[in-house]
Amino acid sequence: MTEVQTVTGPIDSGELGRTLVHEHVFVLGEEFRLNYQDDWDEDEKVEQAVRELSELESLGIDTIMDPTVLGLGRFIPRIQRIAERTSLNIVVATGLYTFNDLPPQFAYRGPGLMIDTEEPLTELFIRDLTKGIGDTGVRAAFLKCAIDDPGLTAGVERTMRAVGQASVETGAPITVHTHAGSESGLVAQRVLAEEGVDLTRVIIGHAGDTTDVDYLCRLADAGSLLGLDRFGADAFLPFNERIDTLVELVRRGYTASIVISHDASCFLDFVAVESRDRIGPKWNYRHIPEDVIPALLDAGVTEEDIDTILVSNPHRHFAGARR
């Protein structure tokens, strides 16, 4: 078995149980919050998160992977407060979220740049994985990067290669935010493979925002897990089309290549609270246990298939066993 770091300490990968692979607790730019979020109440938001995550656990989910990294407002002390009050496992990431440029803390430092040094991103990611994030003592368990519609910009490529290098150095698995419409998951696979990454340890995030099953099969055939991880986010793809796509993948024999989630959060400052329903009225942590699993069973997906998707595949993602 493999040890997996959670916010409250290490567990065996066999203890992950039913796992949602892409859920945020908070997406909250701290600089914006401190200057402009006039209605923020820290204790109230922590209480809300405890309630929502405890409710998720009561619905049969044991673990969430939280890919909130630099660029998305990661603040581990807040997550520690929440994790201490729920027995749901929260597994956090390191990495950097950008669709274009690097933040100025890194833009001028690195190989061949104004301040010519070794890649500081790789060093930072490895430190988060092996020593802990800041002074919290909480170690990240996986890596996160992004490639969206703008494609492989210089900043995106540099981040992705640093993530790949950190993965090879530490053995940590990777989640990549991708843009299904431009098939950027294939680009991510190419770049990560060039850095020596084992693609069986990579989740192609947001792959489920398309009904192009042939594209998804190409990703899976290269070894990666397919992140069908925006259930409830109907603005990206409606519910019925997400279900039909997953069912077709199972029919084609790709059950061992599927992981699921919502990409939901307790608070997301990208979208005003009153506008959340425009993304999807059921875009919340409860949607998979309450709606998605019953719909899959009705469509002929078996309980064994669901256990493979929710338990076996995330376990293998960390344990590193090849299919």
HELIX and SHEET records of a PDB file:
HELIX    1   1 SER A   13  GLU A   15  5                                   3    
HELIX    2   2 GLU A   30  TYR A   36  1                                   7    
HELIX    3   3 GLU A   42  SER A   58  1                                  17    
HELIX    4   4 ILE A   76  ALA A   83  1                                   8    
HELIX    5   5 PRO A  104  ALA A  107  1                                   4    
HELIX    6   6 PRO A  120  THR A  130  1                                  11    
HELIX    7   7 ALA A  154  THR A  170  1                                  17    
HELIX    8   8 ALA A  180  SER A  182  5                                   3    
HELIX    9   9 SER A  184  GLU A  194  1                                  11    
HELIX   10  10 LEU A  199  ARG A  201  5                                   3    
HELIX   11  11 ALA A  207  ASP A  209  5                                   3    
HELIX   12  12 VAL A  213  ASP A  221  1                                   9    
HELIX   13  13 PHE A  239  ARG A  251  1                                  13    
HELIX   14  14 THR A  255  SER A  257  5                                   3    
HELIX   15  15 VAL A  273  ARG A  278  5                                   6    
HELIX   16  16 HIS A  287  HIS A  287  1                                   1    
HELIX   17  17 ILE A  288  VAL A  292  3                                   5    
HELIX   18  18 ILE A  293  ASP A  298  1                                   6    
HELIX   19  19 GLU A  303  ASP A  307  1                                   5    
HELIX   20  20 THR A  308  SER A  312  3                                   5    
HELIX   21  21 ASN A  313  ALA A  319  1                                   7    
SHEET    1   A 2 GLU A   3  THR A   6  0                                        
SHEET    2   A 2 GLY A   9  ASP A  12 -1                                        
SHEET    1   B 8 THR A  19  LEU A  20  0                                        
SHEET    2   B 8 THR A  63  ASP A  66  1                                        
SHEET    3   B 8 ASN A  89  GLY A  95  1                                        
SHEET    4   B 8 PHE A 142  ILE A 147  1                                        
SHEET    5   B 8 ILE A 174  THR A 178  1                                        
SHEET    6   B 8 VAL A 202  GLY A 205  1                                        
SHEET    7   B 8 LEU A 225  LEU A 228  1                                        
SHEET    8   B 8 ILE A 258  ILE A 260  1                                        
SHEET    1   C 2 PHE A  26  VAL A  27  0                                        
SHEET    2   C 2 PHE A 267  LEU A 268  1                                        
SHEET    1   D 2 ARG A 109  GLY A 110  0                                        
SHEET    2   D 2 ILE A 115  ASP A 116  1                                        
END                                                                             
